[in-house]
Amino acid sequence: MFKKILIANRGEIACRVIKTARRMGIQTVAVYSDADARAPFVQMADEAVHIGPSPAAQSYLIADKIIAACKQTGAEAVHPGYGFLSERTSFAEALAKEGIEFIGPPVGAIAAMGDKIESKKLAKAAGVNVVPGFVGEIEDTEHAVRIANEITYPVMMKASAGGGGKGMRLAFNEKDVREGFESVKREGLNSFGDDRVFIEKFIEDPRHIEIQVLGDKHGTILYLNERECSIQRRHQKVVEEAPSPFVSPEMRKAMGEQCVALARAVGYYSAGTVELIVSGKDPTGKSFYFLEMNTRLQVEHPVTECITGVDLVEQMIRVAAGEKLAMTQADVKIDGWAIENRVYAEDPYRGFLPSTGRLVRYNPPVDGWTEDEDGNGRRGVAGVRVDDGVYEGGEVSMFYDPMIAKLITWGATRDEAADLQIAALDRFEIEGLGHNIDFVSAIMQHPRFRSGELTTGFIAEEYPDGFTGAATSDEVRKHLAAVAGFIMTARADRARQIDQQLDGELEPPYDWAVTLGGTTHMVSLDEAITVDGEPVDLEIEYTPGDRMVEASIAHSTGSGLSEYGIKVEVTRAGLRLTTHGAIHQVQVLPARIAPLSGHMIEKIPPDLSKFLICPMPGLLVSLHVKEGDRVEAGQPLAVVEAMKMENILRAEKSATVSKVNAKAGESLAVDAVILELE
């Protein structure tokens, strides 16, 4: 076994590898850029080597610097994590020349599966179902249009070396092909150094299901069941679970055996994932097709670990060291259900715009009950795992992936795992930048998610007009009104005890007019709490200044309790309460003052439709119009690149460009005015 390994990656996956290596008694070496000098993975490793400036192209993507760090520290092997150099054949070859072991598959397998065009040919030869399409090289836009017309719409255009949702465009007609083909080429070139594109038939009502494979150097290859990864936004996975609610035992066996055959055809060993697209319109489950093979550890590997009990990082290290797998296919079981939500630095309330900045507060949920040195307890959620690589006070920068953390829950059933997600997300505190915690909580509660009727179009279909918060029932609103009344009473009691404040004017009983969701509830607190005259059985502890409260409220039907983890923020008008995937702006007024609020003049927001505003910090890649041009609603005006993704900005209505304030190549701040329209 290795004595020392180097992790050629950063963030949460570097932390993840270090934890397993430490448990195995292996020393670790971290490499880091300027932006990661104070990152947790650097502190966790036994040694750390600085490898360059913040941009990945000047640090994590330079193989020579990684190899030099290995030589400097005496590392015998390299774990590449995912992304960066993990699927670069040139990197694996360079390590081999230096006598350094690559903790991953053989070079031939990486090369064969890394080229999406060639991998489809190999898959077909190995007897794996493949999607109909054109797998040769496409010359130009006109050639792409001819191919798409022959395949028939809809079609998917993909960068040959793409991955992670980058370099992909769905086209429903010739216009979409003409608009998107060059963007796909650019994204492929910018992200992967390869501008080749292929086109294939888009499977309607598709489900994205992947098979985890694991092999050793002695010819054993196993499949460790499947993961359902259908809930995606812009081809980027958001929710993953294992097993899939769609896959039957027969389907699992058929998929697994085809994927093992493909792995065997390329002499595969180590951990790898075969991604499949499955037609949701086929109830038999037989219409599944090869999409691609990722010759590395997947971001979503924890859900497989949770249901199988197999540490995939440990197995990768053992296989690289030449050990045989200590299990057979018959040993691979399914224990319970696991769900992973990716917590991203993006603002779902603003069209999922990327959000960068400092983590002013970062407090992830904990597993079960924990106590500090003084014996103070913090209630956690049993069955929770958080994989992260950030820290409170640290920065989520523009240089790397926007993922903050992965929240994984395990339960005996799918519903139990989803309920644990909601509870854990309620207790996940992030401040300082936008995040998608409310959004993924809303997905966990959505009836369609609970039914298991998933497709890759789930988000687009269920949130066509964007996200405004999870649906909230009338009963939950009444519960929150009771919580708001209790909190404001506690604050009033505190204020009464401070000299010169309130002067004893507000005495019990406390009566409040609590408005949320467009409805006003009368909340009274005396010996008991009532909402609109009905008693509410509320169990809660709150001290003014608390940012989080735990509340238990008995159902009005007497059928049990509702448990809430509620984030509390005091505003000028009352409170902002966040729970169960929604932000509630709550106005709280003493009951005797509330009638006067109807006389307040409503503030009208300014009209911003005459400006093309940059929705996120990013690079203005191109500008399609000039001063004096007439534009129509929906017309592309500019392309802004952020977090390595291109975003097309379109005209909201017909207008004339009256002024241009930016030019291609400029770095823009959020809300910068690019164009003025009249």
LUMBA-574443 format. One line per 10 residues: number of its first residue (from 0); their letters; for each residue x, y, z negated of C-alpha. Coordinates in pm, 1 decimal. Layout:
! residues N
NUM = a = X,Y,Z | ...
***
This chain:
! residues 678
0 = mfkkilianr = 0.0,0.0,0.0 | 110.2,356.5,70.4 | 264.4,553.5,-212.2 | 191.5,895.6,-61.5 | -46.4,1017.1,211.0 | -100.7,1356.5,370.6 | -449.0,1491.4,449.4 | -443.6,1683.0,778.7 | -763.2,1870.1,702.1 | -924.8,2114.2,461.9
10 = geiacrvikt = -1236.7,2181.6,256.9 | -1472.3,1915.0,131.9 | -1332.3,1626.5,334.4 | -980.7,1694.1,201.9 | -1120.9,1688.2,-152.7 | -1310.6,1368.9,-72.6 | -997.8,1185.1,51.0 | -789.6,1308.0,-243.3 | -1043.9,1169.0,-495.3 | -1029.6,819.1,-346.6
20 = arrmgiqtva = -651.1,825.4,-304.8 | -611.0,932.6,-668.1 | -833.8,644.9,-782.1 | -615.9,406.2,-575.6 | -299.1,540.4,-738.7 | -176.3,707.1,-418.2 | -11.9,1050.3,-429.1 | -152.0,1314.2,-192.9 | -17.6,1605.3,8.9 | -237.9,1892.9,124.7
30 = vysdadarap = -160.5,2127.7,411.0 | -318.9,2473.6,409.8 | -349.1,2795.7,606.0 | -344.4,3150.4,472.1 | -723.3,3148.0,429.9 | -707.4,2832.5,214.2 | -419.1,2926.1,-15.7 | -644.2,2913.2,-325.0 | -884.8,2644.0,-206.1 | -976.6,2356.6,-441.3
40 = fvqmadeavh = -819.6,2087.2,-222.3 | -482.9,2265.0,-248.3 | -507.7,2260.3,-627.9 | -622.7,1895.8,-636.1 | -338.6,1751.2,-429.1 | -9.8,1645.4,-587.2 | 179.1,1859.7,-335.8 | 77.3,2132.0,-88.9 | 253.1,2269.6,219.6 | 169.3,2600.2,388.6
50 = igpspaaqsy = 134.1,2555.1,766.3 | 43.5,2896.3,906.0 | -211.4,3173.7,961.2 | -588.4,3140.2,913.4 | -696.1,3055.8,1272.1 | -706.5,2677.6,1314.8 | -523.5,2706.1,1647.9 | -223.2,2845.0,1457.0 | -232.0,2600.8,1164.9 | -450.7,2288.4,1137.6
60 = liadkiiaac = -441.8,2215.9,1510.1 | -61.8,2221.1,1543.4 | 58.1,1860.0,1520.9 | 425.3,1956.9,1484.6 | 350.7,2143.4,1161.3 | 165.3,1843.8,1018.1 | 452.9,1609.9,1105.2 | 706.6,1851.4,957.6 | 503.8,1854.5,633.0 | 509.1,1472.6,628.5
70 = kqtgaeavhp = 887.2,1470.4,663.5 | 927.4,1740.9,401.9 | 720.8,1553.0,141.0 | 791.0,1191.8,236.5 | 427.5,1114.0,319.7 | 400.0,767.8,478.6 | 56.8,811.6,637.2 | -189.1,1080.9,747.5 | -566.0,1086.9,698.2 | -711.6,1329.2,955.6
80 = gygflserts = -1062.5,1367.0,808.4 | -1304.9,1482.9,1077.1 | -1267.9,1760.6,1333.0 | -930.8,1926.3,1398.8 | -680.2,1655.5,1506.2 | -887.7,1353.7,1402.3 | -963.9,1243.5,1760.3 | -651.8,1369.7,1939.6 | -458.9,1085.0,2096.8 | -151.5,1305.7,2126.5
90 = faealakegi = -147.9,1350.8,1748.1 | -176.0,977.5,1674.5 | 99.8,908.8,1929.5 | 327.3,1174.4,1780.0 | 282.9,1023.1,1433.6 | 366.7,675.9,1565.4 | 689.8,805.4,1720.3 | 794.0,936.8,1380.3 | 703.9,611.7,1201.9 | 410.7,772.0,1018.7
100 = efigppvgai = 90.9,565.8,993.1 | -231.1,717.0,1127.8 | -525.8,637.7,899.3 | -767.6,580.6,1182.0 | -823.0,369.5,1493.5 | -566.1,276.2,1761.2 | -469.2,535.5,2021.6 | -630.1,337.6,2303.0 | -968.9,339.1,2130.5 | -950.2,713.4,2062.7
110 = aamgdkiesk = -866.0,780.8,2427.7 | -1136.6,551.0,2561.1 | -1412.7,690.3,2342.0 | -1295.8,1053.3,2333.1 | -1381.5,1107.6,2696.8 | -1761.8,1101.4,2713.9 | -1755.4,1024.3,3084.5 | -1518.6,726.4,3057.5 | -1680.6,601.7,2735.4 | -2014.9,562.8,2910.0
120 = klakaagvnv = -1853.3,349.6,3177.3 | -1689.7,130.2,2909.5 | -2014.6,103.0,2713.8 | -2200.7,-12.4,3022.2 | -1932.3,-272.8,3095.2 | -1956.2,-399.4,2734.4 | -2330.5,-460.4,2771.3 | -2442.7,-153.3,2578.4 | -2754.0,34.3,2693.6 | -2660.1,374.7,2847.2
130 = vpgfvgeied = -2867.2,683.1,2935.6 | -2924.8,740.9,3309.6 | -2713.2,1026.9,3442.3 | -2414.1,1149.9,3642.2 | -2082.3,1054.7,3484.0 | -1843.0,1193.8,3745.4 | -1679.6,1537.3,3747.7 | -1903.5,1830.2,3841.9 | -1745.5,2086.1,4074.1 | -1947.7,2402.2,4010.2
140 = tehavriane = -2290.8,2542.7,3923.7 | -2440.2,2454.1,4263.4 | -2322.3,2094.8,4225.8 | -2472.5,2086.6,3875.5 | -2807.0,2208.6,4012.4 | -2812.8,1936.9,4280.5 | -2734.7,1665.7,4023.9 | -2999.2,1789.7,3779.4 | -3260.5,1796.7,4054.2 | -3176.5,1436.5,4148.5
150 = itypvmmkas = -3191.7,1307.6,3788.9 | -3520.0,1504.4,3734.9 | -3582.4,1738.0,3443.1 | -3534.6,1771.3,3154.8 | -3157.9,1710.8,3157.0 | -2879.2,1764.3,2905.0 | -2550.7,1930.2,3005.8 | -2260.6,1828.0,2782.3 | -1892.1,1910.1,2758.9 | -1699.2,1586.7,2818.0
160 = aggggkgmrl = -1476.6,1641.9,2514.2 | -1752.4,1801.8,2305.1 | -1881.6,1720.6,1960.0 | -2045.0,1874.0,1654.3 | -2320.4,2029.2,1864.1 | -2076.6,2243.7,2063.0 | -2081.8,2246.1,2442.3 | -2440.7,2129.7,2490.6 | -2738.9,2283.8,2672.9 | -3084.9,2145.4,2740.9
170 = afnekdvreg = -3225.3,2241.6,3083.0 | -3592.9,2215.3,3175.5 | -3553.3,2366.7,3522.9 | -3303.5,2493.4,3778.1 | -3293.8,2838.8,3615.2 | -3176.1,2685.1,3285.1 | -2896.0,2498.9,3467.1 | -2776.2,2814.6,3640.2 | -2781.1,3011.0,3313.4 | -2623.3,2744.5,3091.8
180 = fesvkregln = -2368.7,2552.3,3298.6 | -2088.7,2811.2,3272.2 | -2152.5,2854.1,2898.2 | -2112.3,2479.3,2845.2 | -1783.3,2488.3,3036.7 | -1656.9,2783.7,2831.1 | -1753.6,2625.2,2498.4 | -1582.4,2301.0,2600.9 | -1266.3,2487.1,2699.1 | -1262.0,2713.2,2391.3
190 = sfgddrvfie = -1337.1,2440.2,2138.7 | -1172.6,2133.4,2292.5 | -939.0,2254.2,2567.1 | -1143.4,2066.9,2831.3 | -1401.9,2233.0,3057.4 | -1536.1,1917.1,3225.4 | -1914.0,1876.1,3201.5 | -2146.4,1581.7,3261.8 | -2524.1,1571.0,3300.0 | -2767.0,1304.3,3183.5
200 = kfiedprhie = -3139.6,1252.4,3152.5 | -3285.9,1399.6,2834.8 | -3481.0,1134.4,2646.4 | -3810.9,1286.3,2532.7 | -3921.3,1246.1,2170.1 | -3567.5,1128.1,2094.0 | -3445.8,999.3,1760.9 | -3073.7,1019.2,1681.2 | -2965.3,699.8,1509.5 | -2606.4,595.2,1452.6
210 = iqvlgdkhgt = -2436.2,274.0,1349.6 | -2140.7,274.4,1111.2 | -1873.3,24.6,1217.3 | -1567.9,-87.6,1024.0 | -1288.3,-310.0,1148.2 | -945.0,-429.5,1042.6 | -627.8,-505.5,1238.2 | -696.4,-878.9,1218.1 | -1000.6,-888.4,1446.7 | -1286.4,-845.9,1198.4
220 = ilylnerecs = -1545.0,-582.1,1296.8 | -1862.1,-521.9,1094.4 | -2158.3,-285.4,1117.5 | -2265.1,-118.3,792.5 | -2625.8,-49.9,887.9 | -2760.8,269.9,1041.5 | -2811.2,636.5,961.2 | -3102.1,848.8,1082.2 | -2971.7,1189.7,1194.0 | -3267.5,1316.1,1398.2
230 = iqrrhqkvve = -3324.5,1642.4,1211.1 | -3091.8,1879.6,1391.6 | -3076.2,2245.4,1484.3 | -2895.5,2337.6,1804.2 | -2764.3,1979.9,1817.1 | -2602.8,2025.1,1474.8 | -2714.4,1771.7,1213.9 | -2893.3,1914.3,911.0 | -3041.1,1609.2,733.6 | -2910.9,1253.0,738.9
240 = eapspfvspe = -3045.7,944.2,569.1 | -2975.7,574.8,536.3 | -3141.0,352.4,624.5 | -3369.4,487.0,900.4 | -3747.7,479.0,843.0 | -3786.2,378.7,1209.8 | -3545.4,85.5,1233.5 | -3669.6,-268.9,1175.7 | -3437.7,-554.8,1070.8 | -3452.8,-692.0,1427.3
250 = mrkamgeqcv = -3369.1,-353.7,1577.5 | -3085.3,-304.7,1327.0 | -2933.2,-637.5,1426.5 | -2961.9,-563.8,1801.5 | -2809.0,-217.7,1762.9 | -2535.5,-337.7,1531.2 | -2430.5,-625.2,1754.6 | -2410.8,-401.8,2064.9 | -2200.9,-147.5,1873.4 | -1966.2,-418.1,1745.6
260 = alaravgyys = -1930.4,-545.2,2104.6 | -1832.6,-195.6,2218.0 | -1580.9,-160.0,1933.3 | -1434.3,-500.2,2015.4 | -1402.4,-403.5,2384.0 | -1160.4,-123.1,2290.7 | -975.2,-314.2,2015.8 | -1118.6,-95.5,1742.6 | -1019.9,-94.4,1376.9 | -1080.4,151.0,1087.3
270 = agtvelivsg = -1411.5,335.4,1035.4 | -1604.8,463.0,1334.5 | -1957.3,557.2,1434.1 | -2153.0,471.1,1746.1 | -2423.3,730.0,1808.9 | -2741.2,613.4,1978.6 | -3044.2,794.7,2112.4 | -3372.0,613.1,2064.1 | -3702.2,680.2,2234.8 | -3961.1,758.5,1971.0
280 = kdptgksfyf = -4231.0,676.5,2226.7 | -4131.5,309.6,2225.8 | -4290.1,139.2,1920.6 | -4088.4,-176.7,1985.9 | -3762.9,8.2,1913.6 | -3595.3,-155.8,2212.5 | -3534.5,169.4,2405.3 | -3204.5,273.7,2248.3 | -2910.0,409.1,2445.2 | -2540.9,473.5,2384.1
290 = lemntrlqve = -2464.2,841.5,2330.7 | -2102.6,850.8,2215.5 | -1857.8,696.6,1972.2 | -1688.2,906.9,1707.1 | -1351.7,747.6,1632.1 | -1323.9,893.6,1284.8 | -1502.5,934.2,953.8 | -1840.4,1108.1,993.6 | -1955.7,1405.5,788.0 | -2258.6,1201.1,678.9
300 = hpvtecitgv = -2065.3,893.9,561.3 | -2178.0,934.4,194.8 | -2531.0,805.2,263.7 | -2385.1,480.4,396.4 | -2160.8,456.2,90.9 | -2461.9,504.1,-138.0 | -2668.2,217.5,6.6 | -2383.9,-28.7,68.4 | -2150.6,43.5,-225.0 | -1854.9,58.4,17.9
310 = dlveqmirva = -1600.4,342.0,-16.6 | -1527.3,408.9,350.3 | -1222.2,624.8,278.7 | -1070.4,347.2,70.4 | -1137.5,93.4,346.5 | -972.7,320.9,605.0 | -661.2,347.0,389.2 | -648.7,-28.9,326.2 | -696.0,-110.8,695.6 | -418.5,134.0,792.9
320 = ageklamtqa = -191.0,-40.1,543.7 | -258.5,-370.6,720.7 | -498.8,-531.0,473.2 | -784.1,-756.4,582.9 | -1141.4,-651.0,509.6 | -1254.1,-819.7,188.7 | -1615.1,-852.1,309.5 | -1813.7,-1023.1,581.6 | -2124.6,-914.9,771.3 | -2336.8,-1118.5,530.3
330 = dvkidgwaie = -2198.5,-911.6,239.7 | -2337.1,-586.3,384.0 | -2664.1,-507.5,204.3 | -2909.8,-220.0,178.3 | -2963.1,-97.7,-177.9 | -3224.1,178.2,-207.3 | -3232.3,495.6,2.2 | -2993.8,788.4,37.4 | -3050.3,1135.2,186.9 | -2789.5,1401.3,262.3
340 = nrvyaedpyr = -2864.3,1768.4,321.0 | -2594.5,1990.4,464.5 | -2580.5,2324.3,284.8 | -2475.5,2578.5,547.8 | -2368.2,2943.1,529.0 | -2654.8,3066.2,745.1 | -2969.9,3266.0,679.2 | -3287.1,3079.1,782.5 | -3495.2,3387.0,700.4 | -3305.8,3575.7,973.6
350 = gflpstgrlv = -3320.5,3321.5,1251.3 | -3041.5,3102.9,1101.5 | -2775.6,3364.3,1167.9 | -2426.2,3264.6,1050.8 | -2336.4,3420.6,718.7 | -1982.0,3476.2,600.4 | -1856.3,3634.4,281.4 | -1765.8,3574.5,-80.5 | -1937.5,3320.0,-301.8 | -2024.7,3559.3,-582.0
360 = rynppvdgwt = -2192.9,3270.0,-758.0 | -2154.1,2899.6,-684.6 | -2311.7,2653.7,-923.0 | -2404.9,2316.1,-768.1 | -2641.5,2074.5,-944.0 | -2489.3,1807.6,-1163.5 | -2565.4,1437.6,-1199.4 | -2769.6,1379.7,-1514.6 | -2705.8,1563.9,-1843.6 | -2373.2,1733.9,-1911.7
370 = ededgngrrg = -2237.7,1912.5,-2217.8 | -1960.9,2168.9,-2251.7 | -1699.9,2178.8,-2532.1 | -1942.5,2364.9,-2759.2 | -2209.2,2098.6,-2716.8 | -2434.3,2312.2,-2500.7 | -2620.3,2091.8,-2254.6 | -2717.4,2152.9,-1895.7 | -2995.5,1948.4,-1744.5 | -2897.4,1785.9,-1419.6
380 = vagvrvddgv = -3068.3,1553.0,-1176.5 | -2982.7,1182.9,-1201.4 | -2881.6,1027.2,-869.0 | -2709.7,1338.1,-730.5 | -2372.6,1362.8,-556.8 | -2222.2,1688.2,-427.3 | -1928.1,1680.2,-185.4 | -1779.1,2027.2,-152.1 | -1454.6,2215.3,-115.5 | -1546.5,2568.8,-222.7
390 = yeggevsmfy = -1536.2,2756.9,-551.6 | -1705.4,3050.1,-718.0 | -1525.9,3366.4,-608.1 | -1393.2,3200.6,-292.9 | -1475.8,3306.6,60.2 | -1659.6,3134.5,343.3 | -1463.2,3274.4,634.9 | -1530.7,3312.0,1005.1 | -1237.5,3082.9,1087.5 | -1391.4,2747.2,998.8
400 = dpmiaklitw = -1710.7,2545.2,987.6 | -2001.6,2714.8,803.1 | -2078.6,2411.1,584.6 | -2058.8,2496.0,214.1 | -2141.4,2156.1,67.6 | -2319.5,1825.5,116.5 | -2594.9,1735.9,-128.4 | -2657.9,1361.2,-148.0 | -2929.5,1191.0,-349.1 | -2994.4,820.9,-402.6
410 = gatrdeaadl = -3325.7,666.1,-504.5 | -3491.0,327.8,-505.5 | -3728.2,450.2,-232.2 | -3723.3,715.5,41.2 | -3978.9,932.1,-140.6 | -3776.1,913.1,-461.4 | -3457.9,1024.1,-281.4 | -3649.0,1315.2,-120.2 | -3801.5,1421.0,-455.0 | -3453.4,1422.5,-607.1
420 = qiaaldrfei = -3337.6,1646.8,-321.1 | -3609.9,1902.2,-403.2 | -3521.5,1898.1,-772.7 | -3147.7,1928.9,-703.6 | -3190.5,2205.5,-444.3 | -3396.7,2404.7,-696.2 | -3093.5,2396.4,-925.3 | -2830.5,2476.8,-659.9 | -2717.2,2836.1,-719.4 | -2545.1,3027.0,-437.5
430 = eglghnidfv = -2517.3,3405.0,-425.4 | -2317.0,3641.9,-208.1 | -2410.2,3510.8,135.6 | -2700.1,3356.5,321.9 | -2763.0,2983.8,282.6 | -3017.9,2724.8,394.6 | -3115.2,2575.1,57.4 | -3479.1,2684.3,84.7 | -3499.8,2551.8,438.8 | -3378.3,2200.1,365.0
440 = saimqhprfr = -3602.9,2190.2,57.5 | -3896.4,2278.4,283.7 | -3802.4,1990.0,515.1 | -3795.5,1748.3,220.7 | -4154.8,1851.4,133.8 | -4287.4,1855.9,490.4 | -4563.9,1597.2,553.0 | -4408.8,1498.8,885.8 | -4072.9,1429.9,722.6 | -4241.8,1226.3,451.7
450 = sgelttgfia = -4421.7,1022.1,718.6 | -4090.6,937.1,886.7 | -4217.3,1061.0,1227.1 | -3889.0,1228.4,1318.7 | -3736.5,1343.4,1647.8 | -3447.9,1574.1,1733.8 | -3714.2,1835.5,1813.7 | -3847.2,1836.9,1455.6 | -3717.9,2181.1,1359.4 | -3809.7,2350.1,1688.4
460 = eeypdgftga = -4157.5,2196.9,1679.6 | -4238.8,2257.1,1313.8 | -4080.0,2602.3,1284.0 | -4136.4,2755.3,1631.7 | -4163.1,3109.2,1491.6 | -3872.4,3079.3,1251.8 | -3865.0,3005.2,880.8 | -4046.4,3213.9,620.3 | -4036.6,2972.1,328.7 | -4192.4,2640.2,236.7
470 = atsdevrkhl = -4569.6,2615.3,222.9 | -4694.6,2690.0,-130.2 | -5019.9,2561.8,-275.8 | -5262.1,2771.5,-481.5 | -5181.7,2560.1,-786.7 | -4808.0,2630.9,-754.2 | -4881.2,3003.9,-723.5 | -5082.7,2990.7,-1045.1 | -4796.6,2806.8,-1213.8 | -4551.4,3074.6,-1100.1
480 = aavagfimta = -4789.1,3348.1,-1219.6 | -4781.2,3189.2,-1565.9 | -4400.0,3171.1,-1554.1 | -4380.5,3538.0,-1444.0 | -4611.3,3644.4,-1728.2 | -4399.1,3455.0,-1979.4 | -4074.0,3605.0,-1849.3 | -4209.9,3960.7,-1850.1 | -4343.2,3911.6,-2202.5 | -3999.0,3797.1,-2319.4
490 = radrarqidq = -3844.9,4103.3,-2154.7 | -4102.7,4331.1,-2315.6 | -4032.9,4176.2,-2656.7 | -3661.3,4241.4,-2606.9 | -3730.0,4600.9,-2499.0 | -3950.0,4663.8,-2806.9 | -3658.0,4572.6,-3031.9 | -3429.7,4834.3,-2872.7 | -3449.8,5183.9,-3020.1 | -3636.3,5440.0,-2806.3
500 = qldgeleppy = -3779.1,5176.8,-2567.4 | -4157.4,5118.8,-2546.8 | -4183.9,5243.7,-2906.6 | -4420.3,4966.8,-3005.3 | -4679.2,5063.4,-2744.1 | -4702.0,4714.2,-2592.0 | -4818.3,4478.0,-2863.9 | -4951.6,4124.1,-2841.6 | -5166.2,4000.0,-2679.1 | -4986.5,4069.7,-2350.3
510 = dwavtlggtt = -5200.0,4103.9,-2040.5 | -5039.9,4118.3,-1696.8 | -5156.8,4155.5,-1339.2 | -4929.9,3920.2,-1143.6 | -4941.7,3946.8,-763.5 | -4778.8,3692.8,-533.2 | -4874.4,3553.6,-195.6 | -5129.2,3830.9,-148.9 | -5333.5,3725.5,-454.2 | -5345.1,3890.7,-797.0
520 = hmvsldeait = -5376.8,3667.5,-1103.1 | -5462.6,3796.2,-1450.1 | -5220.0,3640.3,-1696.3 | -5271.1,3669.6,-2070.5 | -5035.0,3558.8,-2346.5 | -5150.6,3541.5,-2704.3 | -5143.5,3214.9,-2894.1 | -5187.0,3041.3,-2559.9 | -5126.5,3126.6,-2194.1 | -5416.8,3171.5,-1956.1
530 = vdgepvdlei = -5421.5,3242.1,-1582.4 | -5748.5,3388.7,-1454.0 | -5908.2,3280.8,-1780.2 | -5799.3,2916.7,-1756.8 | -5546.5,2777.8,-2008.7 | -5208.3,2667.0,-1873.2 | -4994.3,2412.7,-2059.1 | -4647.9,2561.9,-1997.4 | -4320.0,2438.5,-2144.8 | -4036.7,2683.2,-2077.4
540 = eytpgdrmve = -3736.1,2849.4,-2240.0 | -3623.5,3194.2,-2124.4 | -3388.1,3453.4,-2267.0 | -3363.3,3788.7,-2084.8 | -3063.8,3763.1,-1854.2 | -3113.0,3395.6,-1766.5 | -3074.5,3333.5,-1392.0 | -3235.1,2989.5,-1399.5 | -3524.1,2847.2,-1597.0 | -3663.2,2496.1,-1627.9
550 = asiahstgsg = -4041.9,2481.9,-1648.9 | -4287.1,2194.8,-1699.1 | -4654.9,2259.7,-1635.9 | -4939.8,2012.2,-1676.9 | -5157.6,1964.3,-1368.7 | -5507.3,2107.8,-1394.0 | -5640.2,1760.1,-1307.2 | -5454.4,1609.4,-1602.0 | -5258.4,1380.4,-1365.0 | -4911.1,1453.5,-1496.9
560 = lseygikvev = -4655.1,1732.7,-1494.5 | -4499.2,1959.0,-1231.6 | -4128.4,2014.2,-1296.0 | -3961.4,2329.4,-1163.5 | -3611.3,2465.1,-1151.7 | -3669.5,2835.4,-1087.8 | -3408.7,3095.5,-996.2 | -3498.1,3429.8,-1154.8 | -3404.0,3776.4,-1034.4 | -3545.2,4096.4,-1182.6
570 = traglrltth = -3656.7,4357.2,-926.5 | -3794.0,4711.2,-953.7 | -4146.6,4583.0,-892.4 | -4126.6,4271.2,-1105.3 | -3947.9,3944.8,-1027.7 | -3810.9,3738.1,-742.6 | -3871.9,3371.5,-816.4 | -3717.6,3105.2,-594.5 | -3827.6,2743.3,-619.0 | -3941.8,2450.5,-404.4
580 = gaihqvqvlp = -3803.0,2603.2,-85.2 | -3958.4,2949.1,-101.7 | -3877.4,3298.0,-228.8 | -4169.4,3460.7,-408.6 | -4170.0,3838.6,-442.8 | -4376.4,3884.7,-757.1 | -4522.1,4217.6,-864.5 | -4589.8,4222.3,-1238.2 | -4774.1,4515.2,-1394.3 | -4941.2,4562.5,-1732.5
590 = ariaplsghm = -5310.8,4492.9,-1676.7 | -5413.0,4847.0,-1773.5 | -5175.5,5000.6,-1512.6 | -5237.2,4758.9,-1224.1 | -5549.9,4936.7,-1085.9 | -5340.3,5249.5,-1020.9 | -5109.5,5065.1,-777.9 | -5378.3,5082.8,-509.9 | -5313.1,5456.6,-479.0 | -4947.4,5411.8,-373.9
600 = iekippdlsk = -4859.8,5513.1,-14.0 | -4730.7,5220.3,195.7 | -4381.2,5267.4,340.1 | -4371.7,5199.2,716.4 | -4050.8,5028.6,839.3 | -3853.4,5192.8,1125.2 | -3891.5,5068.9,1484.9 | -3572.4,4880.6,1575.3 | -3699.6,4734.4,1904.5 | -3522.0,5006.0,2105.1
610 = flicpmpgll = -3183.3,4872.0,1992.1 | -2999.5,4551.2,2082.0 | -2847.2,4473.6,1743.1 | -2569.4,4221.9,1681.0 | -2737.6,3969.3,1449.3 | -2413.9,3834.5,1300.0 | -2041.1,3910.7,1273.0 | -1885.5,3787.7,1597.0 | -1705.0,3844.6,1925.9 | -1887.1,4007.9,2217.0
620 = vslhvkegdr = -1797.8,3756.3,2490.6 | -1986.6,3921.8,2774.4 | -2223.9,4206.3,2851.6 | -2464.3,4149.2,3141.7 | -2600.8,4502.2,3187.3 | -2482.0,4860.1,3217.9 | -2627.7,5203.0,3149.2 | -2931.4,5275.0,3364.6 | -3019.0,4908.9,3433.9 | -3382.3,4803.4,3413.0
630 = veagqplavv = -3434.9,4486.8,3203.3 | -3732.7,4257.8,3150.1 | -3848.2,4068.7,2841.1 | -3642.2,3751.7,2793.2 | -3356.3,3867.2,3016.9 | -3005.6,3781.6,2883.5 | -2826.5,4103.6,2784.8 | -2515.1,3988.0,2599.0 | -2334.6,3681.3,2463.1 | -2189.8,3685.7,2110.8
640 = eamkmenilr = -1963.8,3409.2,1979.0 | -1977.8,3328.3,1606.4 | -1859.1,3017.6,1421.3 | -1731.7,2883.5,1759.9 | -2085.9,2889.9,1906.1 | -2211.2,3117.8,2182.3 | -2538.9,3302.9,2116.4 | -2734.1,3462.9,2403.1 | -2904.6,3791.7,2307.0 | -3213.9,3869.3,2516.2
650 = aeksatvskv = -3436.3,4171.5,2575.9 | -3748.1,4172.7,2356.6 | -3949.2,4380.5,2606.4 | -3924.2,4562.1,2939.8 | -3701.2,4870.0,2911.3 | -3413.2,5069.0,3060.2 | -3060.9,5065.5,2916.5 | -3000.3,5422.5,2798.4 | -2664.6,5377.1,2623.4 | -2393.7,5110.4,2588.2
660 = nakageslav = -2205.6,5118.3,2256.3 | -1977.7,4813.7,2287.7 | -1772.5,4631.1,2546.9 | -1675.6,4270.7,2608.8 | -1389.2,4151.9,2388.9 | -1483.1,4363.3,2087.2 | -1536.8,4216.3,1741.2 | -1871.2,4332.2,1607.5 | -2007.5,4359.6,1254.9 | -2354.2,4238.7,1162.7
670 = davilele = -2624.1,4492.0,1264.8 | -2385.9,4675.8,1501.2 | -2582.9,4842.2,1783.1 | -2468.8,4697.0,2117.1 | -2719.7,4873.3,2344.7 | -2985.2,5139.1,2319.0 | -3303.2,5095.4,2524.0 | -3586.7,5324.2,2625.9
***
